Amino acid sequence: MLKMAQVLLICCLVGATNALYKQWIPDTNYENKTNWDKGEVPCGSDTVQFSSQRKVSVFVETTHAVQEMTLPMDGEIILNSGAGFYVISGQDPDCGAGVMTKFKDADSLQWFNPALWQAAATLNDLQDGHFLFSVHEESVPCQQDDVVFKPLSSFRVDTSSSQTTIPVKSVSVLGNVFDSKSEFSEYLGSQSGLLQFHGSSSVTVGNPSCGDATGCDCGNSVNHERICSTVTCGTLSCKKPLLPIGHCCEVCGTIIFIHFSDSFNLENYRGRIRHLFLSLPKYQSIQLGMSKILKPQRLMGIIPFGSSPEIQVVILDGETGKLSEVLAQDMTKDIKSHGSNLGITGAEIQTASEPGSSAGTVVGAVFGVLLVVTLIVIVVVLIRKGIVQMPPMPSMPSLSRFRRNTDVDDLNAAADRGFDNPIFDKPDMLNNISGLYSTDSISMTQAGVHFINPAYDENEIDFTV
């Protein structure tokens, strides 16, 4: 029988979808003090000025008093129910001395700035502030995500990119959800649409949801350089920081690469990690991003030979990265125990080295040795199967050339006599030459044919001088 905690976890995972909600953070609301050059919302004694040459859409939630207001040549003011403006004469007693207050320019706010988006698994999480951490590429809306602009707000966003279109699943503006291409195209052509969206690229809706339970490609890698141009990376304290795939900055933390089968479900596993680990008090400071990526494969760490789909889990906990290692170990233990039921076939951990730590060096050395051994085994197998042939080896000089000639070939072998001599080439002719030499004075041995000196007796050796 299942325990109550397990039942609750299963209920939380049922119906999980493989898409996220990405909410635009900035707004052009009148009540947002960050939109004003003085850092305060104008009061009744102030003069309000909008730049006449700037396009702007401003949402006004309540009623405001002003001394004077200058409106832009091309802009709009969206009034909430019961909102409006009125002019008072003289100084507002609740405001003090009046000043000139200018509305800031919003043209520089870019769609592909990851710092301007918040991500959540559900709309309720967006409202409750339960946001997800992602690598920079996936902090910006992916092609299967739902884009949300706050219901009671106005905005202005630059959609310029290297592509003509920016595909997403849906867009929500002022509480209206657009998931039809024709309807959203009509809205973009309206006065509000032209003021809220500007730039060289057009946002399009109606892109299908991710149909792969193991995850889908975000689609923002083509704009990686544009995304990273908006990011400022800080200084790090670890000795060998890591660079997650899809991220713009190196990090001090831990990365887990998960190998999976077709039965793996990304959203279910994300929910499992959130409920089993991230809900614990000791992991409250953890930032964890999980997504499907195409990891480049390199032979010997240098030669690229394709890519493989894997689940990348990026774990950060501030500057040290120590707590991220603890969570990574807990996750790997869970994978060893339940990986087969989760569709996980394996996992590997990469950890940023702290100053003075040699762990990264040892792991790198072991990994290098394993690569060398693997390469040797592959080459041997290919040679045995005949796929690869070894080049012919150059012939080595014979050792006989370097051996002293102390022995001579057998008597039947031809001897080098220097020049032809009709007598010595035919020893049997010596008997036919009368009076020349006696055959008793000729000796034939393995060393060749030579004459015997009658004055020398080889059995008598005299060493006296």
C-alpha positions in Angstrom: 0.0 0.0 0.0 1.4 3.4 -0.9 2.3 5.9 1.7 0.4 9.2 1.9 3.5 11.2 0.8 3.9 9.0 -2.3 0.2 9.4 -3.1 0.5 13.2 -2.9 3.6 13.1 -5.1 1.8 11.1 -7.8 -1.2 13.4 -7.7 1.1 16.4 -8.2 2.7 14.8 -11.2 -0.5 13.8 -13.0 -1.3 16.0 -15.9 2.2 17.6 -16.0 2.9 19.2 -19.4 6.2 19.7 -21.2 5.9 23.5 -21.6 6.5 26.5 -19.3 4.9 29.8 -18.8 7.3 32.7 -19.4 6.2 36.1 -18.0 7.6 39.5 -19.1 8.8 41.4 -16.1 9.0 45.1 -17.1 5.9 47.2 -17.7 5.0 50.7 -18.7 2.5 51.3 -15.9 1.9 54.8 -14.6 2.0 53.5 -11.0 5.4 51.9 -11.4 7.9 54.3 -9.8 10.9 52.8 -11.7 9.3 54.2 -14.9 9.9 57.8 -13.8 13.2 59.7 -13.8 12.8 60.9 -10.2 12.2 57.3 -8.9 8.7 58.4 -7.7 5.2 58.4 -9.1 4.2 62.0 -9.9 1.9 63.7 -7.4 -0.6 66.6 -7.6 2.1 69.3 -7.5 4.2 67.8 -10.3 4.3 68.5 -14.0 4.2 65.2 -16.0 6.0 64.9 -19.3 6.0 62.1 -21.9 8.5 62.5 -24.7 6.8 63.8 -27.8 9.0 61.7 -30.1 8.7 58.4 -28.3 6.0 55.7 -28.8 4.6 54.5 -25.6 1.6 52.6 -24.2 0.8 53.4 -20.6 -1.6 51.6 -18.3 -3.2 53.6 -15.5 -4.8 51.7 -12.7 -6.2 54.5 -10.4 -7.0 58.2 -10.4 -4.1 60.8 -10.2 -3.9 64.5 -9.8 -1.4 66.6 -11.8 -0.5 70.2 -12.4 0.2 69.7 -16.1 0.7 66.8 -18.5 2.5 66.7 -21.9 1.5 63.7 -24.1 3.5 62.0 -26.9 2.7 62.4 -30.5 2.2 58.7 -30.9 1.1 56.9 -27.8 -1.9 55.7 -25.8 -3.1 55.7 -22.2 -5.1 52.7 -21.1 -7.4 53.5 -18.2 -8.5 50.8 -15.8 -12.1 50.9 -14.6 -12.5 54.0 -12.4 -9.0 55.4 -13.3 -8.3 58.9 -14.7 -6.6 62.3 -14.2 -7.6 65.6 -12.8 -5.9 69.0 -12.6 -5.6 70.9 -9.4 -4.7 74.5 -9.0 -2.0 75.5 -6.7 0.2 73.2 -4.6 -1.0 69.9 -3.4 -0.6 69.9 0.4 0.1 66.2 0.4 2.8 66.5 -2.2 5.1 69.5 -1.4 6.9 71.6 -4.0 6.2 70.5 -7.5 8.8 69.2 -9.9 9.1 68.2 -13.6 8.8 64.4 -13.8 9.6 62.6 -17.0 8.5 59.1 -18.1 11.5 56.9 -19.0 12.2 55.5 -22.5 11.2 51.9 -22.8 12.5 51.3 -26.4 15.7 49.5 -25.2 13.9 46.6 -23.5 14.7 43.5 -25.6 12.8 40.3 -26.0 16.0 38.3 -26.0 17.2 39.6 -22.6 16.9 36.6 -20.2 16.9 39.0 -17.2 13.5 40.4 -18.3 11.6 37.1 -18.0 10.3 34.8 -15.3 9.5 31.1 -15.8 7.0 28.9 -14.0 5.4 25.5 -14.5 1.9 26.8 -14.0 -0.1 30.0 -14.0 -0.6 29.6 -10.3 3.1 29.4 -9.8 3.5 32.7 -11.7 1.0 34.4 -9.4 2.5 32.8 -6.2 6.1 33.7 -7.2 7.3 30.1 -7.6 9.7 30.7 -10.4 12.0 28.2 -12.1 15.7 28.7 -12.8 16.9 28.1 -16.4 20.0 28.5 -18.5 20.1 31.8 -20.3 18.8 30.4 -23.7 15.8 28.9 -22.0 15.0 31.9 -19.8 13.7 33.5 -22.9 10.4 32.0 -24.3 11.0 28.8 -26.1 9.0 27.8 -29.2 6.6 25.6 -27.2 6.1 28.0 -24.3 3.1 30.2 -23.3 4.1 33.9 -23.1 2.4 36.0 -20.5 2.2 39.8 -20.1 0.7 40.8 -16.8 -3.1 41.3 -17.0 -3.2 44.8 -15.6 -0.2 46.3 -17.3 1.1 47.8 -20.5 4.6 47.2 -22.0 6.9 47.9 -24.9 9.3 45.2 -26.1 11.9 45.1 -28.9 11.5 41.8 -30.8 14.5 42.3 -33.1 16.5 39.1 -33.9 18.3 37.4 -36.7 15.1 35.5 -37.7 12.0 36.9 -39.3 9.7 35.3 -36.8 9.7 34.3 -33.1 7.4 31.3 -32.8 5.7 30.6 -29.4 2.6 28.6 -28.4 0.5 31.5 -27.2 0.6 35.1 -26.0 -1.5 36.6 -23.2 -2.0 40.4 -23.3 -4.2 42.3 -20.8 -5.8 39.0 -19.9 -6.6 38.0 -23.5 -5.0 34.8 -24.6 -4.0 34.6 -28.3 -3.3 31.1 -29.7 -4.6 31.7 -33.3 -2.2 33.1 -35.9 -4.9 35.2 -37.6 -6.2 36.7 -34.4 -2.8 37.6 -33.0 -1.7 39.0 -36.4 -4.8 41.3 -36.3 -3.9 42.4 -32.8 -0.3 43.2 -33.8 -1.7 45.5 -36.5 -3.8 47.4 -34.1 -2.7 50.7 -32.4 -2.0 48.9 -29.1 -0.1 46.1 -30.8 2.1 48.5 -32.8 3.0 50.4 -29.6 3.6 47.3 -27.5 5.6 45.2 -30.0 8.3 46.7 -32.2 11.4 45.4 -33.9 12.6 43.5 -37.0 11.0 40.2 -36.0 7.4 39.3 -35.6 6.1 37.2 -32.8 3.9 34.3 -34.1 1.6 32.1 -32.0 0.0 28.7 -32.7 3.2 26.7 -32.4 2.4 23.2 -31.2 3.2 21.9 -27.8 6.1 19.6 -27.3 4.9 16.1 -28.2 7.9 14.3 -26.8 7.6 13.5 -23.1 11.4 13.4 -22.8 11.6 17.1 -23.8 12.0 19.2 -26.8 14.6 21.6 -28.1 14.0 25.2 -27.0 14.9 26.7 -30.3 16.9 29.7 -29.0 20.4 28.5 -29.8 20.2 30.4 -33.1 20.0 33.6 -31.0 22.7 32.6 -28.5 25.0 35.5 -29.3 22.2 38.0 -29.1 21.0 36.6 -25.8 24.5 36.6 -24.3 25.2 40.2 -25.5 22.7 41.3 -22.8 24.3 39.3 -20.0 27.1 40.5 -17.7 29.0 37.7 -16.1 30.4 38.1 -12.6 33.7 37.0 -11.1 34.0 33.4 -9.8 35.9 32.0 -6.8 36.2 28.3 -8.0 39.3 27.1 -9.7 37.8 25.4 -12.7 34.2 26.7 -13.3 31.7 24.9 -15.6 29.9 26.3 -18.6 26.5 24.7 -19.0 25.1 24.1 -22.5 22.9 27.1 -23.4 24.3 29.3 -20.6 26.3 32.5 -21.3 28.5 32.5 -18.1 30.6 29.9 -16.4 29.4 28.8 -13.0 30.6 27.4 -9.7 28.3 24.5 -9.1 27.4 21.1 -10.4 26.1 19.7 -13.6 24.4 16.3 -14.0 24.0 14.7 -17.4 21.2 12.2 -17.4 21.0 9.4 -20.0 17.4 8.3 -20.6 15.1 5.9 -22.4 11.9 6.5 -24.3 9.9 6.0 -21.0 11.4 9.0 -19.4 9.1 12.0 -18.7 10.9 15.3 -18.2 8.0 17.2 -16.4 7.4 14.2 -14.1 11.0 14.1 -13.1 11.2 17.8 -12.6 8.2 17.6 -10.3 9.8 14.6 -8.4 13.0 16.6 -7.8 11.0 19.6 -6.6 9.0 17.6 -4.1 11.7 15.2 -2.9 14.6 17.6 -2.6 14.0 21.3 -3.3 11.2 21.4 -0.8 13.6 20.5 2.0 14.8 23.4 4.2 18.5 22.7 3.6 18.0 23.2 -0.2 16.1 26.4 -0.1 19.0 28.4 -1.5 19.5 26.0 -4.4 18.8 27.1 -8.0 18.2 24.1 -10.3 17.6 24.2 -14.0 16.6 21.1 -15.9 16.2 20.7 -19.7 16.8 18.5 -22.7 19.9 19.4 -24.7 22.0 18.0 -27.5 25.4 17.4 -25.9 28.3 17.5 -28.3 30.5 14.4 -28.4 34.2 14.8 -28.8 36.8 12.1 -29.2 39.7 12.6 -26.8 37.9 15.8 -25.8 39.0 17.4 -29.0 37.6 15.8 -32.2 33.8 16.3 -32.6 31.8 13.4 -33.9 28.1 14.3 -33.4 25.8 14.9 -30.5 23.6 12.9 -28.2 20.3 14.0 -26.5 20.6 14.1 -22.7 19.0 15.8 -19.8 21.1 18.6 -18.3 20.6 19.5 -14.7 22.4 22.6 -13.6 22.6 23.1 -9.8 23.8 26.4 -8.3 24.0 27.5 -4.6 26.0 30.7 -4.7 29.7 31.1 -4.8 31.1 27.9 -3.2 29.1 25.2 -5.0 29.4 22.8 -2.0 25.7 22.4 -1.4 25.2 21.7 -5.1 27.5 18.7 -4.8 25.5 17.3 -1.8 22.2 17.6 -3.8 23.9 16.0 -6.9 24.9 13.0 -4.7 21.3 12.7 -3.3 19.9 12.8 -6.9 22.3 10.1 -8.1 21.4 7.9 -5.1 17.8 8.3 -6.1 18.6 7.4 -9.7 20.4 4.2 -8.6 17.4 3.2 -6.6 14.6 4.2 -8.9 16.2 5.0 -12.2 14.8 1.9 -14.0 11.2 3.0 -13.0 11.9 6.6 -14.1 13.3 5.7 -17.5 16.8 6.8 -16.5 19.7 4.6 -17.8 22.6 6.5 -16.3 24.1 9.8 -15.0 27.4 11.5 -14.8 28.4 14.5 -12.6 30.6 17.4 -13.4 31.7 19.6 -10.4 33.6 22.9 -10.5 36.9 22.6 -8.6 37.5 24.8 -5.6 40.9 26.6 -5.2 43.5 24.0 -4.1 41.3 21.1 -5.0 42.8 18.3 -7.2 39.5 16.4 -7.7 39.0 17.9 -11.1 42.5 17.0 -12.2 42.2 13.4 -11.0 38.8 13.0 -12.7 40.2 14.5 -15.9 43.2 12.2 -15.9 41.1 9.1 -15.3 38.7 10.2 -18.1 41.7 10.7 -20.4 43.0 7.2 -19.7 39.6 5.7 -20.4 39.4 7.5 -23.7 42.8 6.2 -24.8 41.9 2.6 -23.9 38.6 2.9 -25.7 40.3 4.3 -28.8 42.8 1.4 -28.8 40.1 -1.2 -28.4 38.1 0.4 -31.3 41.1 0.4 -33.6 41.9 -3.3 -32.8 38.3 -4.3 -33.5 38.2 -2.4 -36.8 41.5 -4.0 -37.9 40.3 -7.5 -37.1 37.0 -6.9 -39.0 39.0 -5.7 -42.0 37.4 -2.2 -41.9 40.7 -0.6 -41.3 44.0 -1.9 -42.7 47.4 -1.3 -41.2 49.9 0.3 -43.5 52.8 -1.9 -44.6 55.8 -1.8 -42.3 59.1 -0.7 -43.9 61.6 -3.6 -44.4 64.3 -3.9 -41.8 67.9 -4.5 -42.8 69.1 -8.1 -42.4 71.1 -8.8 -39.3 73.5 -10.8 -41.4 75.0 -7.6 -42.7 76.1 -6.8 -39.3 77.4 -10.3 -38.4 81.1 -11.0 -38.8 81.8 -13.5 -41.7 83.4 -16.2 -39.6 81.8 -19.1 -41.5 81.5 -19.7 -45.2 78.6 -21.3 -47.0 78.8 -24.9 -48.0 81.2 -26.1 -50.6 78.5 -26.2 -53.3 77.9 -22.4 -53.0 79.7 -20.1 -55.4 82.7 -18.4 -53.8 83.8 -14.9 -54.7 87.3 -15.4 -56.1 87.8 -11.9 -57.3 88.6 -12.8 -61.0 88.3 -15.8 -63.3 91.2 -18.2 -63.3 90.8 -21.1 -65.7 92.9 -23.3 -63.5 91.3 -22.6 -60.1 87.8 -22.6 -61.6 88.5 -26.2 -62.8 90.7 -27.9 -60.2 90.5 -31.2 -62.2 92.5 -29.6 -65.0 95.6 -29.4 -62.7 96.4 -33.1 -63.3 96.4 -32.5 -67.0 99.1 -29.9 -66.9 102.3 -31.8 -66.7 104.9 -30.5 -64.3 103.1 -27.5 -63.1 102.0 -28.5 -59.7 101.6 -31.7 -57.8 98.1 -32.5 -56.6 99.7 -33.3 -53.2 100.4 -29.6 -52.7 96.8 -28.6 -53.1 94.3 -28.7 -50.3 90.5 -28.2 -50.5 88.8 -27.2 -47.3 85.6 -25.3 -46.3 87.7 -22.1 -46.5 88.4 -22.7 -50.2 91.3 -24.1 -52.3 94.8 -23.2 -51.3 98.4 -24.5 -51.7 100.4 -26.4 -49.2 103.8 -25.0 -48.3 106.2 -28.0 -48.0 108.4 -26.0 -45.7 105.5 -25.5 -43.2 104.3 -28.3 -41.0 101.0 -27.4 -39.4 101.5 -29.9 -36.7 104.7 -28.2 -35.6 104.4 -24.8 -33.9 107.5 -23.1 -32.7 106.9 -20.1 -30.5 110.6 -19.5 -29.9 112.1 -16.4 -31.3 
